[in-house]
């Protein structure tokens, strides 16, 4: 086989390999995935986000509230909060320097706080359950995107306040 034929074959194989690489990078581009997720959210759909598996804490819903349990060999107490003791719930964003973290602080009837955040397994499920557990709480879909943007701003949003005025019997 002549040298120029070998050179043409190598060039064609190289061009095909580069085209496949570029096409693969374009198809799996993070910006394409984010754009798809935004379209899904704007359409009122749940985005098909990749499933995360490396959580440090587990947020477990119970019949009367929720528990925060350490995972992955961490030591610590299980934090228990009951819905009956929640007097206020506020969502906000914490600046973690290179990223943000969506959080909810629950104020309890004794003035203490319990904070949950999106890095806990079960966060989205608990957020979706809030209007059922705390009647009058804002639904997840109505506040999550408003808190997410703009980046690195707190965006404090009150989700729930319990009316503490005594009701006549």
KEMAR-452000 format. One record per atom (N, C-alpha, C): x, y, z; residue in three letters. Coordinates in pm, whole numbers, plus 32768, in hexadecimal, padded with zeros to 4 digits. Last residue first. Example, Ala and Ser with C-alpha at 12.3 -4.5 7.8 and 13.67 -1.06 7.14 Angstrom:
2
85057F1F82C4ser 85577F9682CAser 850A80038313ser 85277DC7830Cala 84CE7E3E830Cala 85287EB6830Cala 
END
This chain:
169
67AE8B5E9C88unk 677D8AD39C89unk 66F28AC79C54unk 68778C3A9BC2unk 680A8C229C23unk 67D68B949C16unk 69D98C0B9BAAunk 69568C099B67unk 68E98BF29BD0unk 6AF88CCE9BE6unk 6A988C6B9C16unk 6A118C7B9BCEunk 6BE98CF69AE8unk 6B808D349B38unk 6B1B8CCC9B64unk 6CA28C8A9A42unk 6CAE8C669AD0unk 6C448CA99B26unk 6CA78BF79913unk 6C618C62995Dunk 6C608C3999EFunk 6DD78BA19889unk 6D648B7198D4unk 6D298BE69920unk 6E4A8BCE9747unk 6E458C0997CCunk 6DC68BD6980Funk 6F188B749635unk 6EAB8B519691unk 6EBB8BA09712unk 6FDA8BDF9594unk 6F858B75955Dunk 6F0B8B5B95B2unk 707E8D009540unk 70318CC095ABunk 6FD18C5D956Bunk 71BA8D1594B5unk 712B8D099495unk 70E58CC19507unk 72E38DB29453unk 72938D8194C4unk 71FF8D8594A1unk 73C18DCD939Cunk 73378DB5936Eunk 72DF8D7893DCunk 74E28DE09396unk 749B8D9293FCunk 740D8D6E93D2unk 75A58DAA9274unk 75538E0592C3unk 74FB8DB1931Dunk 76288CF891C9unk 76738D349237unk 76298DA49280unk 75618D2A90A2unk 75C78CE090EFunk 76038D39915Cunk 740A8D9890B1unk 74918D9A907Dunk 74F38D5290DAunk 73A08C4490C1unk 73DF8CB19076unk 73B48D3690B2unk 73288BA39188unk 739E8B73913Eunk 73E88BE190F4unk 72418C1B91DBunk 72B48C1D9236unk 73348BF791EBunk 719C8BEB9104unk 71B28C75912Eunk 722A8C81918Bunk 71958AD490FFunk 71DD8B199094unk 71F98BAB90B9unk 70F98AA491F1unk 717F8A6E91DCunk 71CE8ABA9172unk 6FF18B059207unk 70608B519241unk 70EA8B209219unk 6F318A64918Funk 6F1C8AF5918Cunk 6F938B4491C2unk 6F6F895A91B5unk 6F7A8990912Dunk 6F6F8A28912Aunk 6F2C893792C8unk 6FB789309299unk 6FC889759213unk 6E2D8A0F934Dunk 6E5889969307unk 6EE489A592CCunk 6E318AA49491unk 6E3D8AB49400unk 6E678A3093C0unk 6D488A3E958Dunk 6DD28A4C955Dunk 6DD38A5794C4unk 6C478A0095CEunk 6C648A8D95B3unk 6CF28AA49583unk 6C9488F896A7unk 6C2E893A9654unk 6C4889D09649unk 6D8F883A96A9unk 6D7B88BF96E4unk 6D16890B968Dunk 6D6E874E9619unk 6D97874896A6unk 6D7C87CB96EFunk 6D2587B0951Eunk 6CD1874D9560unk 6CEF874C95F6unk 6DF5885F94DAunk 6D6C889294E2unk 6D0A88319524unk 6EDF87A294EBunk 6EC7880F954Aunk 6E378843954Cunk 6F1B86EA9428unk 6EBA86C1948Funk 6E94873594EDunk 6FE587589396unk 6F6587439352unk 6EF6872093B6unk 70AF874A9456unk 707F87CC9427unk 6FF687BF93E4unk 70D786369463unk 70A3867C94D8unk 706B870494B1unk 713C860A9361unk 70C185C7938Cunk 7083860E9404unk 722886A39369unk 71BD86C8930Cunk 713986879334unk 72BB86139438unk 729986A29442unk 722286C693E9unk 731B85139427unk 728F8523944Eunk 726185B49457unk 746085499495unk 740884EF944Aunk 737A84FD9480unk 74DA86939492unk 74A9862394E2unk 744E85CD948Cunk 751287719407unk 757887099403unk 75538692945Aunk 7451882E943Bunk 744287DB93C3unk 74AC876F93B4unk 740F882995A0unk 744288649524unk 743D87FC94B4unk 7386889F96D9unk 739B88359676unk 73CF887895F8unk 739C88F8982Bunk 73B5891B97A0unk 73C6889D974Dunk 72E489609936unk 731488E898F3unk 7324890E9861unk 72FD8A2D9A59unk 72F08A1D99C9unk 7320899299A0unk 723F8A9D9B7Cunk 72B28A5E9B3Aunk 72948A4C9AA5unk 71578AFB9BEDunk 71B48B5D9BBAunk 72308B229B79unk 709D8A3F9C2Cunk 70F68A689C9Aunk 71618ACA9C6Bunk 701D8A039B3Bunk 6FD48A509BA0unk 70298A799C19unk 71128A369A32unk 70BD89E49A89unk 70818A3A9AF8unk 71438A8698E7unk 71468ABB996Funk 70E38A6999C0unk 71FD89FA97EEunk 718089EA9836unk 71948A2398C2unk 72908A6096C9unk 729D8A64975Bunk 72118A5A9796unk 730E89D095AAunk 729389F795EFunk 72B189F29684unk 73E68A1E9491unk 73CD89F0951Aunk 73408A179546unk 74BA89E99384unk 74338A0C93ABunk 741889CD9434unk 75F48A64934Aunk 75AD89F49388unk 75258A2693B5unk 76D68AAC923Aunk 76708AD3929Cunk 76328A5592D5unk 783B8AAF9203unk 77B28A8691E4unk 77558AC1924Dunk 79208B1F9263unk 791C8B0091D4unk 78928AD191A7unk 78AC8B899367unk 791D8BBE931Funk 79178B9E928Bunk 77AC8B5393B3unk 78148AF393DAunk 78958B0F938Eunk 76AA8C0B9429unk 771C8C1593CDunk 778A8BBA9402unk 756A8B88944Cunk 75E98BA2948Funk 76578BA29425unk 74238BF9942Cunk 74968BC093E7unk 75148BEA9433unk 72F18B9294CCunk 73568BF394A5unk 73C88BAA9461unk 71B48B7F956Cunk 72168B49950Eunk 72758BB894E7unk 71218B4B96A7unk 71558BAB9645unk 71BE8B6695EEunk 70178B14977Dunk 70768AD49721unk 709E8B3B96B9unk 6F9C8B0B98CCunk 6FBF8B559854unk 701F8B019800unk 6F5C8A55998Bunk 6F108AD3998Bunk 6F2B8B25990Eunk 6F45890399CBunk 6F778967996Bunk 6F1E89E2996Eunk 6ECE88449A67unk 6F2688A49AAAunk 6F5A89129A4Dunk 6E4587A599B5unk 6DF787ED9A19unk 6E4C885A9A5Cunk 6F0A871D992Bunk 6EC3878A98E7unk 6E7887DF994Bunk 703886DB99DCunk 6FAB86BB99C2unk 6F6787369984unk 717B866099A9unk 712586D799AEunk 709686AA998Funk 72AD85DD9A13unk 721F85C29A00unk 71D286459A0Aunk 73E5856A99B6unk 739785E199D8unk 730685C599B4unk 74BB84839A3Dunk 744C849199E1unk 73FD850B9A10unk 761184E29A76unk 758984C39AA2unk 752884CB9A2Dunk 7733844399EDunk 76E184B59A15unk 765784879A39unk 781B83E498F4unk 77E083D39978unk 779184509998unk 781E835397B1unk 782483C99807unk 77E583A9988Eunk 780682809704unk 786482739771unk 786F82ED97CAunk 773782D6964Eunk 77C382C19625unk 782582C5969Aunk 765983BB96FFunk 7677834A96A7unk 770E833C9696unk 757B842C9803unk 75FE842D97BFunk 761183AD976Eunk 742F849F97D7unk 748784329803unk 750C843B97B9unk 732B8556983Funk 73A7856597F4unk 740784FD982Cunk 71CB8529981Eunk 7247850E9865unk 72BC85269807unk 708685C5983Funk 70F7859097F2unk 716E857B984Eunk 6F358584988Funk 6F9C85E69871unk 700985AC9818unk 6E8684B498BEunk 6E6F85329906unk 6ED6859F98E6unk 6ED183DA9828unk 6E4383FA982Funk 6E2A8484986Aunk 6FFC8452977Eunk 6FB683F997DAunk 6F22842197DAunk 70FA845C9689unk 7077848A96B7unk 703A84219713unk 724D849296A3unk 71E6842A96A4unk 7164846696D9unk 736784DE9608unk 72F18522963Dunk 727D84C19632unk 74B0848C9642unk 743184589610unk 73C184A49655unk 75F0850A95E0unk 75808502963Dunk 750484CF95F7unk 76A284F49511unk 76D884EA9599unk 766984D99601unk 768A844893D4unk 765684A0943Bunk 769B848A94C1unk 76B783EC92BCunk 772084039321unk 76F58466938Eunk 760383CF91EDunk 760E8360924Cunk 7670837B92BEunk 7510845A9110unk 7586846C9163unk 758B83FC91CBunk 74A784348FC9unk 7492840A9053unk 7515841590A0unk 747E854D8EF2unk 74C384D08F14unk 74B184B18FA9unk 733185C48EACunk 73B785D98EE0unk 73FA85528EFCunk 724B86098E02unk 728985848E09unk 731D85928E31unk 716586E38EB0unk 71D886CC8E56unk 721686438E6Dunk 700D86D38EA5unk 708086B68EFAunk 70F686998E9Funk 6F6287E68E02unk 6F88875A8E0Funk 6FFB874C8E72unk 6F1E88E38DBDunk 6EDC88AA8E33unk 6EFC88178E48unk 6FAF89558CFBunk 6F3689118CCDunk 6EEB88D18D42unk 708C89A68D8Aunk 70308A0D8D59unk 6FAD89D28D28unk 710488A98DACunk 70D288F38E20unk 706D895B8DF4unk 7149886C8CA0unk 70F188148CECunk 70B4885C8D63unk 71FA893E8C65unk 717D892F8C17unk 711988D88C62unk 72C388FF8D1Eunk 7279897E8D2Cunk 71F689788CDDunk 731D880C8CB6unk 72E188108D3Cunk 728F888F8D50unk 738788668BC0unk 731888078BC1unk 72D1880A8C48unk 745689098C21unk 73EC89458BCFunk 737188E98BCDunk 74F288458C9Bunk 74B688AF8CECunk 744488F18CA0unk 753E87AF8BB8unk 74F187708C23unk 74AB87DA8C78unk 75D1886C8B29unk 755988318AECunk 750087F28B56unk 76A088988BDEunk 764589068BC0unk 75C788D48B7Bunk 772987A28BE0unk 76DE87CC8C56unk 767C883D8C38unk 771586D18AC0unk 773C87538AF8unk 76E887758B73unk 76F285F08A2Dunk 76F685E08ABEunk 771D86628B04unk 76FA864B8924unk 768186058953unk 767E85FA89ECunk 77FD86B68916unk 778A870D8903unk 770C86CD893Dunk 789A85D1893Aunk 78A586418999unk 782D869D898Funk 7849853F8853unk 7831850A88DAunk 7836857A8942unk 78A885EA878Aunk 781A85CC8793unk 77F68598881Eunk 79BE85DC87BCunk 7977865C87C5unk 78E2864787D4unk 79EB84C48791unk 7A0B85038811unk 79BD85858823unk 799F84AD8682unk 7958846086E9unk 796F849E8772unk 7A5E8557860Funk 79CF85758600unk 797D852B866Aunk 7B4B84CD864Eunk 7B3485548684unk 7AA08578867Dunk 7B1E83E385B8unk 7B3083DC864Aunk 7B178464868Aunk 7B13844F84B4unk 7A9F840784ECunk 7AA884028584unk 7C1A84B284A0unk 7BA7850D8494unk 7B2A84CD84CFunk 7CAC83C284B8unk 7CBE842F8519unk 7C48848E8518unk 7C57833983D5unk 7C3E82FE8459unk 7C49836B84C5unk 7CBB83EC8312unk 7C2B83D0831Bunk 7C09839883A4unk 7DD183DC8346unk 7D8B845C8350unk 7CF484488360unk 7E0282CC8311unk 7E1D83018397unk 7DD2838583ACunk 7DC182CC81FEunk 7D778277825Bunk 7D8882AA82EAunk 7E84837C819Bunk 7DF6839C818Cunk 7DA2834B81EEunk 7F6B82ED81D7unk 7F5883718213unk 7EC5839B820Bunk 7F48820E8132unk 7F4F81FD81C4unk 7F348281820Bunk 7F598292803Eunk 7EDD824D8062unk 7ED8823780F9unk 806382E7803Dunk 7FF9834D803Eunk 7F72830E805Funk 80EF81F48035unk 80F4824880ACunk 808482AF80B0unk 803E80D97FA4unk 809181527F9Bunk 808681A6801Aunk 80557F8B8000unk 800080008000unk 805A807C8000unk 
END
